[in-house]
Amino acid sequence: MLFEFVQNLVAKGRTSFSLEDVQKLKGSTPEAIKAALRRLQKKGDIAMPYRGFYVIIPPEYRISGCRPPEQFIPDLMEHLGEVYYAGLLSAAEYHGAAHQRPQVFQVIVAKSRRQISCGKMRVDFIFRKNAAKIPTEKINTPAGELKIATPEATALDLVGYVHHCVGLDNVATVLAELAEKIDAEKLRKLAGLSPIAWVQRLGYLLDLVGAQDKAQGIAGYVVEKRPVRTPLAPALKSTGAKMDSRWRVFVNTKVEPDL
């Protein structure tokens, strides 16, 4: 009965289902349903990246043990009733600016969540309190629509979550490729949704990679706000570091983008 249920979902274009969906089936006990789910998982027909949520795996994804995350994350987040968007290096890849393919799929959420795995796929959830306010775009995937951060939001997040992005060198490299997609005025309007230190560091890095024109709007924003001086690398000491007066940034590390 469960096999037919899954096949009917596939015929309707569905790529996932929940335990609650299965429990609506008539004539099955909870024990029988759980046993049937385990059999389908063992055969590789379905995977469970999150308790009570199942992904239907077509033959082309059997080797990896799961669909790519962009194909099930929208359904999972709808199942959880939570705000999300694909961000950081995952969003940069969709904008044509991923220097290297990310090892994990990065999702920004408004509620803290642990990393999940599905077959060989891994998904990192990065907490951002005001995720619901960050502008996104929708892109099409083989399983439907995925929300991703806009180029401007991606740029700010990259600087704000450097430790999730393989360090400042990699962030600068990605920004150099992302810059052509950035709208300076949209970036200026978005600046207020992020800590001012993120804006300062982003401006410095955009200058560094030769995208000064994209930073003009936020340069004016920094002048208006007159923020305290901030270190380029927050985890490092700033003693004796040269200060970039345009951005009020202590350049306490050397950034070497791979251009």
C-alpha positions in Angstrom: 0.0 0.0 0.0 2.8 2.4 0.9 4.6 1.7 -2.4 1.4 2.6 -4.4 1.1 5.7 -2.2 4.6 6.8 -3.2 4.1 6.0 -6.8 0.9 8.1 -6.9 2.8 11.0 -5.4 5.5 10.7 -8.1 2.7 10.6 -10.8 1.5 13.9 -9.4 4.9 15.5 -9.5 5.5 15.3 -5.7 9.0 14.7 -4.5 8.5 14.4 -0.7 5.9 13.5 1.9 5.5 13.5 5.7 4.7 10.8 8.2 1.4 12.6 8.7 0.6 12.1 5.0 1.2 8.4 5.4 -0.8 8.1 8.6 -3.9 9.2 6.7 -3.8 5.9 4.7 -6.7 3.7 5.7 -6.2 0.0 6.7 -2.7 0.4 8.0 -1.5 0.3 11.6 1.3 2.6 12.8 3.6 -0.4 13.2 2.9 -1.5 9.6 3.5 2.0 8.3 6.8 2.2 10.1 7.9 -1.2 8.8 7.0 -0.3 5.3 8.9 3.0 5.5 12.0 1.2 6.7 11.8 -1.2 3.8 11.5 1.6 1.3 14.5 3.4 2.9 16.5 0.2 2.8 15.8 -0.2 -0.9 16.8 3.4 -1.5 13.4 4.5 -2.7 13.1 7.1 0.0 15.4 9.0 2.4 14.6 10.7 5.7 16.7 13.9 6.1 14.6 15.1 9.0 12.4 13.0 11.4 9.0 12.5 9.9 9.9 14.0 6.5 10.7 11.8 3.5 12.3 12.5 0.2 11.4 10.3 -2.8 14.5 9.3 -4.7 14.4 8.7 -8.4 16.9 6.2 -10.0 19.3 8.9 -11.2 20.0 9.9 -7.5 20.3 6.4 -6.0 24.1 6.5 -5.9 24.1 9.7 -3.8 21.3 8.4 -1.7 19.2 11.5 -1.9 18.0 14.3 -4.2 20.1 17.4 -4.2 19.2 19.7 -1.3 17.7 22.4 -3.5 15.1 19.9 -4.5 13.8 19.1 -1.1 14.7 22.1 1.1 11.6 24.2 0.0 9.3 21.3 0.9 11.1 20.6 4.2 10.9 24.3 5.3 7.2 24.4 4.3 6.7 21.2 6.4 8.4 22.9 9.3 6.5 26.2 8.7 9.7 28.2 8.8 11.3 31.1 6.9 14.4 30.2 4.8 16.5 31.1 1.8 19.5 29.5 0.2 22.4 31.8 1.0 26.2 32.3 1.3 28.2 30.1 -1.1 25.1 28.2 -2.3 23.4 31.4 -3.3 26.7 32.7 -4.9 26.8 29.6 -7.0 23.3 30.3 -8.4 24.5 33.8 -9.2 27.4 32.4 -11.1 30.0 33.4 -8.5 31.0 30.2 -6.8 34.7 29.9 -7.1 34.5 26.3 -5.9 31.4 24.2 -5.6 30.3 24.3 -1.9 30.7 21.1 0.0 27.5 21.7 1.9 24.2 23.4 0.9 23.8 26.5 3.0 20.4 27.7 4.2 19.7 30.8 6.2 16.9 30.4 8.7 15.3 32.5 11.5 15.5 29.7 14.0 18.6 27.8 15.1 18.8 24.3 13.6 21.4 21.6 13.4 23.1 20.4 10.2 21.2 17.5 8.5 22.4 14.8 6.1 20.6 13.0 3.4 22.6 10.3 1.7 25.8 12.0 0.7 24.2 15.4 0.9 24.7 17.8 3.8 22.8 20.9 4.7 24.0 23.6 7.0 21.4 25.9 8.6 22.8 29.4 9.5 20.8 31.4 11.9 19.9 35.0 11.0 17.3 36.6 13.3 15.8 38.8 10.6 15.9 36.3 7.8 12.3 37.0 6.9 13.2 40.6 6.0 16.1 39.7 3.6 15.2 40.1 -0.1 15.2 36.9 -2.1 14.7 35.7 -5.6 13.0 32.5 -6.8 14.7 30.1 -9.2 13.4 26.9 -10.8 14.7 23.5 -9.9 13.6 20.1 -11.3 11.4 19.8 -8.2 9.9 23.3 -8.1 11.0 26.8 -6.9 13.8 27.6 -4.5 14.3 30.9 -2.7 17.8 32.3 -2.8 19.3 35.5 -1.5 19.6 38.4 -4.0 23.2 39.2 -5.1 23.2 42.2 -2.7 22.0 40.1 0.3 24.4 37.4 -0.6 27.3 39.8 -0.5 26.5 41.1 2.9 25.9 37.6 4.3 29.3 36.4 2.9 31.0 39.1 4.9 28.9 38.5 8.0 29.4 34.7 8.1 33.0 34.5 6.9 33.6 31.4 9.1 31.0 29.5 7.0 32.7 30.6 3.7 36.3 29.3 4.0 37.7 32.6 5.2 38.2 36.1 3.8 40.4 35.1 0.9 37.6 33.0 -0.5 34.9 35.6 0.3 36.9 38.2 -1.6 37.3 35.8 -4.5 33.5 35.2 -4.6 32.8 38.9 -4.3 35.0 39.6 -7.3 32.8 37.3 -9.4 29.5 38.4 -7.8 30.2 42.1 -8.2 28.8 42.4 -11.7 25.4 41.2 -10.4 25.3 43.7 -7.6 23.2 46.8 -7.9 24.8 49.6 -5.9 21.5 51.3 -5.0 19.9 48.1 -3.9 22.9 47.4 -1.8 22.6 50.8 -0.2 18.9 50.2 0.7 19.7 46.8 2.1 22.6 48.0 4.3 20.3 48.9 7.3 19.3 45.2 7.7 22.8 44.2 8.6 25.3 45.2 11.3 27.2 48.3 10.3 30.5 46.4 10.7 29.4 44.0 7.9 28.8 47.0 5.6 32.2 48.4 6.4 34.0 45.2 5.7 32.0 44.6 2.5 32.9 48.1 1.3 36.6 47.5 1.9 36.5 44.1 0.1 34.6 45.5 -2.9 37.3 48.2 -3.2 40.0 45.5 -2.9 38.6 43.5 -5.8 38.2 46.5 -8.0 34.4 47.0 -7.6 34.5 50.5 -6.2 31.5 51.5 -8.2 29.4 48.9 -6.5 30.4 50.3 -3.1 29.5 54.0 -3.7 26.1 53.8 -2.1 27.3 52.1 1.1 30.2 54.4 1.3 27.7 57.3 1.7 25.8 55.2 4.3 29.0 54.7 6.3 29.7 58.4 6.2 26.2 59.1 7.5 26.4 56.5 10.4 29.9 57.5 11.5 30.5 54.0 13.0 33.3 53.0 15.3 36.3 51.5 13.7 36.1 47.8 13.1 38.7 45.1 12.4 38.6 43.4 9.0 39.1 40.1 10.7 37.2 40.2 14.0 39.0 37.2 15.5 42.4 38.8 15.1 44.0 41.6 17.1 44.0 45.1 15.6 47.0 46.4 17.5 49.3 48.3 15.1 47.0 47.6 12.1 46.6 50.2 9.4 43.2 51.8 9.2 41.3 52.3 6.0 39.8 55.8 6.5 37.1 55.3 3.8 35.6 52.4 5.6 36.9 52.9 9.1 38.3 49.4 9.0 41.4 48.2 10.7 43.2 46.1 8.1 44.5 43.5 10.5 45.1 40.7 8.0 46.2 40.5 4.4 43.4 39.3 2.0 44.5 37.6 -1.1 41.6 36.8 -3.5 42.3 34.2 -6.2 41.6 36.4 -9.2 
